[in-house]
Structure formats: structure tokens, C-alpha cells
Amino acid sequence: MASTHWSRRRARKAVQRGLTRFEVRLRSACPGIGFTARITATVLTEPPYPSPVEEIAGAVRTSLRDAASKVSKTCDPADLASARDLCGQHLARVRQLPTDPPVEFTAELTLDLLPDDRAAVAALLAAQRRQAVTDTLRQQKTDALAAELADPAALLVRWLERDNADWTQLARFADEANTLAEAFARHRPEDERSVEHEAVEVLREFLASFPDHTQKRMLYTLLAAGMDSAHRPLHAAKAQALVNGHAPAERGAES
């Protein structure tokens, strides 16, 4: 009985020696940048084991390396804290070797970046910041220019500011300016690309399809009535003011 107890104890210690703080190189979500990890596994199943202790320890290490690799390659190396949490929680789960009977085990993990990987992350973040500034400035310029040229008058001014502007062609270009302004008006900045803004565009096109003043007056009257029925008196007052040919004063509408 005593020899059996001691033999089981030796087997358990032998397995544990092979599972204490073994190192793993793990990929990250950024190609070329990886994590370095130290894993300590704990076998929960008591001896005797279905295979020699060396095979059990090797199989546990392989299983944990694979499990850690599947998670780490989704992690951003610039967010090391989140990567540690995600990988640590994943490896802390109880797992089984496909043996008969199965051998259960769990693990703890410490995750870090080697100096070269830290330098690569710093270089990557710096490049991303520079690109973000360039993209933001370009987008701002695009949005501002499109907003300006959506006005036919602004298009005419741009045309007249050219060194070789032919004033005899002004009337012809004035007719084309409306069509060009319509094209620029379809541009929407990122913060305006929503269903609400698209609905406004559809409504604007619908109202513009009725050029007769009497038709427009009828449409605005119906719009005001619909807003009033929806218990939106402020909006109904603004729509009614459009029927009357002027924008409502905010205070007067609210009172």
C-alpha cells in the first residue's frame, strides 16, 4: 500500500516537472510581431496515468501551445493587457487529453513582448498615427470642397477665378453649374452617412421633382399636417412656415 502511494506521488511530481514554466512563442494579429509566453500547467487527474509520464507531459504541452496560439493570433500586441486577459482566461479552462481514461489539466500563463517586438509595436503605432493624420486632413479637405461646390454660385465663382475664364461662356456654364452642384451634393461626410441623412436626401429629391409652386405648397401643407398628427408641433410649425415662404423663428415656434 505504501509503495503504491509513493509511486503515485512520484508519477505526479514527474508529470508536474515537465509542465512547470515552459516557454512558447506565439503569433499576434500583426504579422512579424509575436508574444513570448510562459505556461505552467497543472494535471488534475490523479495517477496512475494511461501513458508514461513523459508522454502525458508532452501531450499536455502540445495541447496548451495549440490552444494559446489559436487565441493569441487574434490579439493586438499594442494592447498587451487585453491579450494577457484573453489568453490567460482561455488557458485556465479545464481540458482533457483524449486518452482512456481522459487526463484533465488546466494552466496559468504569463504573456509579454520581447524587446524587438516592443520596438516593432512602437514603430507600427507611430506609422499608424502619421497615416491617421494624413487621412483625416485629406478627408476634411474633401468634405469642405464638396460642401462648397454643392452650391452652384460657388461653382461659378471658381470658374470665374480661372486665369483663362471666358466671360462669353458664362451663361452656358451657369446652366451646367446646377448639374455639377447636384453631383457634389451627393457627397456625405462620414458622420452624415446614416439612414436619417439618406432619408433627408430622398425627401429633398422628391420635393425637387415638383417644380410648380402650387404643388410645393400642397406638399409642405401635407408634411406639416403629418407632423402635427404625430404630435410634433414644433416641426409642424417649421413646415408650415416653409409654406408661408420663410423659416420660423425658434422662440416663436416654441411658444
Secondary structure per residue as TSV (DSSP state, phi and psi in degrees):
chain	resnum	aa	ss	phi	psi
A	1	M	-	360.0	-44.7
A	2	A	H	-64.3	-41.7
A	3	S	H	-64.5	-35.4
A	4	T	H	-65.2	-42.6
A	5	H	H	-60.7	-46.6
A	6	W	H	-69.9	-33.2
A	7	S	H	-67.7	-38.4
A	8	R	H	-66.8	-39.8
A	9	R	H	-64.0	-41.8
A	10	R	H	-64.2	-39.7
A	11	A	H	-64.5	-41.1
A	12	R	H	-65.4	-42.9
A	13	K	H	-66.1	-37.3
A	14	A	H	-64.4	-42.2
A	15	V	H	-63.7	-44.1
A	16	Q	H	-65.6	-33.7
A	17	R	H	-61.0	-34.5
A	18	G	T	-80.0	-3.5
A	19	L	T	-119.2	8.2
A	20	T	S	-94.2	115.5
A	21	R	S	52.3	53.7
A	22	F	E	-88.0	143.7
A	23	E	E	-94.1	149.6
A	24	V	E	-140.3	138.3
A	25	R	E	-99.4	123.3
A	26	L	E	-120.3	141.9
A	27	R	E	-74.4	154.7
A	28	S	-	-114.1	-176.3
A	29	A	S	-72.5	-13.6
A	30	C	S	-102.7	118.7
A	31	P	T	-56.5	135.7
A	32	G	T	88.7	-12.8
A	33	I	-	-114.4	128.7
A	34	G	E	-133.1	169.7
A	35	F	E	-102.0	154.1
A	36	T	E	-112.4	132.7
A	37	A	E	-130.0	146.3
A	38	R	E	-117.9	124.7
A	39	I	E	-117.3	134.6
A	40	T	E	-120.7	116.0
A	41	A	E	-99.4	153.5
A	42	T	E	-129.3	121.2
A	43	V	E	-82.5	124.2
A	44	L	-	-89.7	-24.1
A	45	T	S	-77.8	135.4
A	46	E	-	-79.9	148.7
A	47	P	S	-64.0	162.0
A	48	P	-	-77.9	152.4
A	49	Y	-	-99.6	155.0
A	50	P	S	-75.2	-7.0
A	51	S	S	-141.8	165.6
A	52	P	-	-56.4	150.2
A	53	V	H	-60.5	-33.4
A	54	E	H	-63.7	-39.9
A	55	E	H	-69.0	-38.9
A	56	I	H	-62.9	-47.9
A	57	A	H	-61.5	-42.5
A	58	G	H	-64.0	-41.6
A	59	A	H	-66.1	-37.8
A	60	V	H	-65.8	-44.4
A	61	R	H	-60.9	-44.4
A	62	T	H	-62.3	-43.6
A	63	S	H	-62.4	-41.4
A	64	L	H	-72.1	-36.3
A	65	R	H	-61.5	-45.2
A	66	D	H	-63.0	-43.3
A	67	A	H	-63.6	-43.7
A	68	A	H	-66.3	-38.1
A	69	S	H	-65.4	-38.5
A	70	K	H	-63.6	-33.4
A	71	V	H	-85.7	-42.1
A	72	S	H	-62.8	-32.0
A	73	K	T	-72.0	-5.4
A	74	T	T	-99.9	-1.7
A	75	C	S	-95.8	143.0
A	76	D	-	-85.2	120.6
A	77	P	T	-66.4	-17.7
A	78	A	T	-75.7	-15.9
A	79	D	-	-115.7	73.4
A	80	L	H	-65.1	-36.2
A	81	A	H	-61.6	-44.7
A	82	S	H	-65.8	-39.2
A	83	A	H	-62.2	-41.3
A	84	R	H	-62.6	-44.4
A	85	D	H	-63.0	-47.8
A	86	L	H	-64.6	-48.2
A	87	C	H	-68.1	-39.7
A	88	G	H	-63.1	-44.2
A	89	Q	H	-65.0	-37.5
A	90	H	H	-65.8	-42.9
A	91	L	H	-77.8	-17.3
A	92	A	T	-74.8	-10.6
A	93	R	S	-66.5	149.5
A	94	V	-	-76.8	128.6
A	95	R	E	-122.3	167.6
A	96	Q	E	-132.4	142.0
A	97	L	E	-83.0	142.7
A	98	P	S	-77.8	55.5
A	99	T	S	-105.6	174.8
A	100	D	S	-127.1	105.1
A	101	P	S	-75.4	162.3
A	102	P	-	-67.1	149.9
A	103	V	E	-108.7	120.3
A	104	E	E	-93.7	146.6
A	105	F	E	-156.6	162.8
A	106	T	E	-141.4	177.0
A	107	A	E	-155.4	156.6
A	108	E	E	-115.3	150.0
A	109	L	E	-137.9	138.9
A	110	T	E	-116.3	130.9
A	111	L	E	-119.9	140.3
A	112	D	E	-154.7	178.2
A	113	L	-	-118.8	135.8
A	114	L	-	-70.9	159.6
A	115	P	H	-52.1	-42.2
A	116	D	H	-63.8	-38.2
A	117	D	H	-70.0	-37.3
A	118	R	H	-62.0	-42.4
A	119	A	H	-64.0	-38.9
A	120	A	H	-65.7	-39.7
A	121	V	H	-63.8	-43.1
A	122	A	H	-61.6	-42.4
A	123	A	H	-65.6	-39.3
A	124	L	H	-65.6	-44.2
A	125	L	H	-63.7	-40.4
A	126	A	H	-62.0	-42.1
A	127	A	H	-66.3	-39.1
A	128	Q	H	-64.8	-39.1
A	129	R	H	-64.2	-44.7
A	130	R	H	-61.0	-42.5
A	131	Q	H	-66.9	-37.8
A	132	A	H	-63.3	-40.6
A	133	V	H	-63.8	-45.5
A	134	T	H	-61.0	-45.2
A	135	D	H	-65.2	-40.7
A	136	T	H	-64.9	-44.9
A	137	L	H	-63.7	-41.0
A	138	R	H	-65.1	-41.1
A	139	Q	H	-67.5	-39.7
A	140	Q	H	-62.2	-42.2
A	141	K	H	-63.4	-41.9
A	142	T	H	-63.0	-46.6
A	143	D	H	-62.7	-43.4
A	144	A	H	-65.9	-41.9
A	145	L	H	-67.1	-42.2
A	146	A	H	-64.7	-39.2
A	147	A	H	-63.8	-39.3
A	148	E	H	-68.0	-46.2
A	149	L	H	-79.3	-4.0
A	150	A	T	-73.1	-9.7
A	151	D	S	-98.5	119.6
A	152	P	H	-55.9	-34.7
A	153	A	H	-64.2	-39.1
A	154	A	H	-65.1	-37.2
A	155	L	H	-62.6	-41.7
A	156	L	H	-63.5	-40.3
A	157	V	H	-62.6	-45.7
A	158	R	H	-58.2	-41.5
A	159	W	H	-66.0	-40.1
A	160	L	H	-73.3	-24.3
A	161	E	T	-75.4	-10.4
A	162	R	S	-66.1	149.0
A	163	D	T	-64.9	-33.9
A	164	N	T	-104.9	27.8
A	165	A	-	-61.9	128.8
A	166	D	-	-99.7	105.8
A	167	W	G	-65.4	-22.1
A	168	T	G	-70.3	-17.3
A	169	Q	G	-98.0	6.0
A	170	L	H	-59.9	-44.4
A	171	A	H	-62.5	-41.4
A	172	R	H	-65.0	-43.9
A	173	F	H	-67.1	-32.6
A	174	A	H	-60.0	-36.0
A	175	D	H	-68.4	-35.8
A	176	E	H	-77.9	-21.5
A	177	A	H	-60.8	-37.8
A	178	N	H	-62.6	-42.2
A	179	T	H	-65.2	-43.0
A	180	L	H	-65.3	-41.3
A	181	A	H	-62.3	-36.4
A	182	E	H	-60.7	-40.2
A	183	A	H	-65.0	-43.4
A	184	F	H	-68.2	-30.5
A	185	A	H	-67.2	-19.1
A	186	R	T	-75.9	-16.1
A	187	H	-	-70.6	137.4
A	188	R	-	-130.9	129.6
A	189	P	-	-59.2	161.4
A	190	E	G	-55.1	-40.8
A	191	D	G	-77.5	-2.3
A	192	E	G	-110.6	6.4
A	193	R	-	-90.6	74.1
A	194	S	S	-132.1	169.6
A	195	V	H	-62.0	-37.7
A	196	E	H	-63.3	-44.1
A	197	H	H	-66.9	-37.2
A	198	E	H	-63.8	-38.3
A	199	A	H	-64.3	-39.8
A	200	V	H	-61.8	-41.2
A	201	E	H	-64.0	-42.3
A	202	V	H	-62.1	-43.7
A	203	L	H	-64.1	-40.8
A	204	R	H	-62.2	-44.2
A	205	E	H	-64.5	-37.6
A	206	F	H	-64.2	-46.4
A	207	L	H	-66.4	-36.8
A	208	A	H	-68.6	-18.3
A	209	S	T	-77.4	-3.8
A	210	F	-	-115.7	87.6
A	211	P	-	-72.6	-22.8
A	212	D	S	-70.1	134.1
A	213	H	H	-62.1	-37.1
A	214	T	H	-65.6	-40.3
A	215	Q	H	-64.0	-44.2
A	216	K	H	-61.8	-40.7
A	217	R	H	-61.2	-41.4
A	218	M	H	-64.4	-42.1
A	219	L	H	-64.2	-43.4
A	220	Y	H	-67.1	-34.1
A	221	T	H	-64.9	-43.8
A	222	L	H	-63.8	-39.5
A	223	L	H	-63.1	-44.6
A	224	A	H	-63.5	-40.2
A	225	A	H	-65.2	-39.7
A	226	G	H	-64.6	-39.8
A	227	M	H	-66.0	-38.6
A	228	D	H	-65.9	-38.8
A	229	S	H	-67.0	-27.4
A	230	A	T	-86.0	10.1
A	231	H	T	61.5	46.4
A	232	R	-	-125.0	71.3
A	233	P	H	-63.7	-33.4
A	234	L	H	-64.1	-45.6
A	235	H	H	-66.6	-37.9
A	236	A	H	-62.6	-38.6
A	237	A	H	-65.2	-39.2
A	238	K	H	-66.3	-41.9
A	239	A	H	-64.7	-39.2
A	240	Q	H	-65.5	-34.9
A	241	A	H	-65.3	-32.6
A	242	L	H	-65.1	-35.9
A	243	V	H	-61.4	-37.7
A	244	N	T	-80.8	-5.2
A	245	G	T	92.5	15.7
A	246	H	S	-152.6	159.3
A	247	A	-	-79.5	141.8
A	248	P	-	-73.9	147.7
A	249	A	-	-75.3	134.2
A	250	E	H	-57.8	-47.9
A	251	R	H	-67.2	-39.4
A	252	G	H	-64.9	-36.3
A	253	A	H	-68.2	-40.1
A	254	E	H	-71.1	-31.3
A	255	S	-	-78.1	360.0
